[in-house]
Amino acid sequence: MIIENIIFEFDNTLIDGDSYVLFLESISGRKSPAKKKSFGSAIEQYKQEFPAAASHDWDNLLQKAKPLAKADFDSAARALVDRLFPQAKEVLSLLHNSGRKIYLLSTSLDLLVRPVADHLGICRDNVFTNEVVVKDNRIVGTDTSQPLSQSLGKLYLAEKLRSEGRLSNSTAIVGQSRSAVAIRRNNIAEMFIYFTEGKENEEIREQADFVIDRFDQLLSLFFSDDELSNMSVPFESSVVTSPRQEKAPKILLLENIHPKASSRLSGNGFQVTSQKPALDEKELIQRGRGFHALGIRSKTHISANTIDQLKDLWVIGAFCIGTSQIDLDAAAQAGIPVFNAPYSNTRSVAELVVGETVMLMRRVFEKSTAAHQGRWLKTAQGSTEIRGKTAGIVGYGHIGSQVSVLLENLGMSVMFYDIMDKLPLGNAKQAASLYDLLETADIITLHVPDTKETRGMIGKNELQRMKRGSSLINSSRGKVVDLTALKEAIEAGHIAGAAVDVFPNEPNQPDDEFTTPLQRISNVILTPHIGGSTTEAQENIASYVSYKIERYLTTGSTTGAVNFPEADIPRLEGKHRILHIHKNVPGVLAKINTIFSQRHINVEGQMLQTHGDIGYLIVDVDHQISEQVFQLMQHITETIRVRRIT
């Protein structure tokens, strides 16, 4: 599609500001104090109403501002010329010289708009605006019979131009008004380009085909690579036709992640920086700038603000199971996939649970503590075998099902509760309800994620429903159990013991103080979140997550991402890959394919997947795209992020 006609709006598009406000400001300085105050109030009222204000009441303004002479407008028009956006004149000249027809539609006044249009070299026959009425050399009002003084005046004029054959070929409109949207929707224009340098209106912006914030970016939309390379541009432009050299991605690994991750990533050509401690938000923002990938464990929290500040971040790796420390939605909206290791420490956690099951039912911990203190508690009271007892598993996922198999092989009966129907392994049976499980099991182990529904799911009421003399193990999430209620249940003798590996508030550093209501209570095993802290688990996690990061950086694969569309297609030898992340709305793929077809770029393979509000396109093309095409893809309104893989 070759655009031959370009319609420009005036306010906040060609000029930096609103001509109505600028005119008020210009003439108020030459009026009486009373009128100056009145104009000041009018300015503030208009600013507060924007963008709800549909149009300016020019006629009413001119009536209030009497007497007005042409000199008042001449002065204001000169001020408007000074408010032209940088490069506007040069870009319009290039467009005009290439044979494009330039039109200007404005609801402002001819005495303000035409001097600016003349300065820009726009043909007077192509300038449409409101006209003032002059009597006895005085400005007395506007010609209210003119189309632009009426509602939908721009749409009416654009339709009239088309019916007259003046917009017979492809047309684009550049602006930011509802009229521009209407002109595009009525197919008078084939392209709506939203110019963001002026006032923002997100509702209108989302309906544009492309978004720009500088005039030189129009060149990418209206000229081919060859035309741009042969063009003498009379200003410094951000548009370059040769592709930029991509640097090796930089990766920051925090929280003492197993060295296998660093070794794998650096061995594949990435620049890797590792450090032991977790970082708070301020430190992370300061330290993380310039990095393309970030690896953390459970202590470092990544908020929406952090994501917003780290502009270069492409991907996050959670070297653990949980991802509650990351704002997943904010990451997705920023075009950042998040990977974790949902299976890598399954065996380690399951083994700890099995060991704690034996220790709790034999009351090993309190006897060991007594022995350390010089006391000899050789007694069988309260100690039982696990064989023949019932284990209750809450959450029958990867870890819960593994625990089920291990405990059954040790002679226990297993029942489980899950909000989803799950296939039982071995002889395990699914409980009808959580309370059914609580009232039956001799030992209960929790394996649930951190969600709104699971926080506080084991409180005072649930503990009272547990079988008297039973024990509780929590190696899932710290906020699942009310620890104060658990303490009271143990001290009252209703619960025999507990093993807790996760807590609502955990220290970030080894030297930080740790407190919990369960300290100094017999037959309570407290461990510092070590369920997955085995050499094997950490090595598996490091290998798995670093592989996912590497695959995303080198191929764009998002298989296994927890917050993102999952897409993966094989690399084609000699082809160039582009990743386009965008809002999940209709028409984006069509815009991208139009950009390619107009520039004779052949698509060799592509995959588009969606997840919630996010669309993700992987596309392979037959040759390396120019910087111009890359910028065009960035300026598509729905674009969140574009990346090239060569």
C-alpha positions, 0 to 999 in steps of 0.5 A: 500500500503506497500512501499518496495523500497525508492529512495532518491535524494541527493542534498537538500534531504540527504545533506543540500545544493547543492553538485555542490555549496559545491564542488566549495566552497571547491576547490576555497580556494585552487586555484589561486586568478583568479580561486577563483574569477571565481568559486565565479562567478559560484557559484553566477550564479548558485544560481541565476538560481536555480531552473530554472537550469535543471542540473549541468555542471560537465564536464565543471567545471572539465575542468575549475578546472584542475588540480584536484586530488582525494584529492580534492574530498576526502576533499569535500566528508568529508564536505558533510558528515558533511552536512547530515540532522539530523536523516538521517543516523538513519532513513535510518538504520531503513528503511533498517533493516525493509527490505526496499530497499534504492536507491540513484539517483544523478546527482552529482559525484561518488567521492562525493556521494559514500563516503556519501552513504557508511556513510549512509550504502546504498548498492553500487549497489543501488547508481547511479551517474555520474562518473569521468574520471581519467587519469594519476591519475588526474581528467580530466572530467566526463563520458558523456556516463552515463545516469545521464549526460543526460537530464532525466537521473534519469527517464531513470535509474528508468525505467531501474531499474523497467524493471530489476525487481528491483522496482517490488513492491511499490516504493516511491521517496523522493526529490524535483526535476522535475525528482522526479515528472516525476518518480511519473507521469510515475508510477514508484513510487507510492508516491512522498514525497517532502522534504522541509528542503532544497531549496523550489520550490512551483511548484514541491511541489504542485505535491507531495503526501506528504510533510515533513521537517524532516527525522523522519517524514518518519517513519509515512509514512512507519511504522504502529502504532504497528511497531512504538510503538515497535521500538527503535528509536535512536533519539528524534522523533516528531512521537508519537503513542498515541493521544495528549490530546486536551485542551479546546479552548481559545476564545478572544472577543473584542469590548464590545460584549454582555455578552451573548456570553461570558456566552454561550461559557464559559458555554460550557467549553471554556476559554473566555477572553473579553475586551472592546476596539478594537485593531490595527494590532500590538496589535491584533497580540500580544494579540491574540497569543494562542487563537483559536477563535476570536470575533470582531465587525466592528472596529477591522481589521483582515488583511492577515498579522494578520491571518498569525501571529496568528498560533493557530486561528481556527475560526473568529466570526464577531458580526455584519453584515459586514465582510469587516474588515476581509480579507476573502480570507486570512482566507479561505486560512489559513483554518479559517471559518468566521461567521457573523450575517446577520439577527440578527439586521435587525429589529433594523436597519429597525426601525431606518430608519423608524424613520429617514424617519419621522424625515427628512420629518417633518424636526424634527431634525433642529427644535429640534436643534433650540429649544435647542438653545432657538429658536422657529421654529414653521412652516409647511414649508418643512414638509410633511406626509410620507403617499402617498409619494414614498420610494426608497430602494437600496438593497432589502436584509434582511434589505431593504425588512423589511424597505419596509414592514414597510414603506408600512404599514405607507402608503408609496408607495415602489420601490426598486432597486437590482442587483438581481431579488428579489420577491417584498413584498406587493405592492413594485415594482422593479425599472428598473434601479438605475436612475429610482429610484433616479428620482422618490423617495421622500426618498431614503434609502441605504442597500448595502454591501461594495464591489468594485461596491458599493463604491462611488455608490452615487456621484455627478451625482447620487445626481443630478439625485435625485428628487428635495426636496428628502432626503437620508438615509445611514445606510449601508456602509460608503464608499457608498456615497460621503459625500462632494458631498452630502453636496454640494447638500444639501447646494444648496437646491437640496437635502432636508436632509439626515440621515447618520449612517455610515462613511468612517472613524469612530473612534475606541474609544469614545474619538477619534475625529470625523469629517465629511463634514456634520457637522453643516448642518441643517436637517442632522441627524448624528448618530455614527453607531448605526443602530444595536445598540439596546439591542435586536439586540446585544443580538441576534447577541451575541447568533447567532454568539457564537452559530456558533463558538460553533458549529464549535469548537464542531462539525466542522459545517460551515453552515453559514460561509461567506468564507468557504465550508458549511458542517454539519453532525450529530455526531455519538455516540462513534465515533471520528471526524476529520476535514481536510481542504485542497486545492480543487484539485483532489485526496485528499480524495483518499489519506486520505482514503488510510491512513485509510484503510492501518491502518484498520480505518473504516469510519462511515460517511463523508462529503466533500464540496468545495468553490473556492480553498478550500476543507473541509472534515468532517469524523467520524471514529470508533476509536480515531486516533493515533498521527501518523495518524494525522501527516500523514494527516498533511503531505498530500501535499494539507493539509491546516489544520487538527483538531480532535474533540473527 
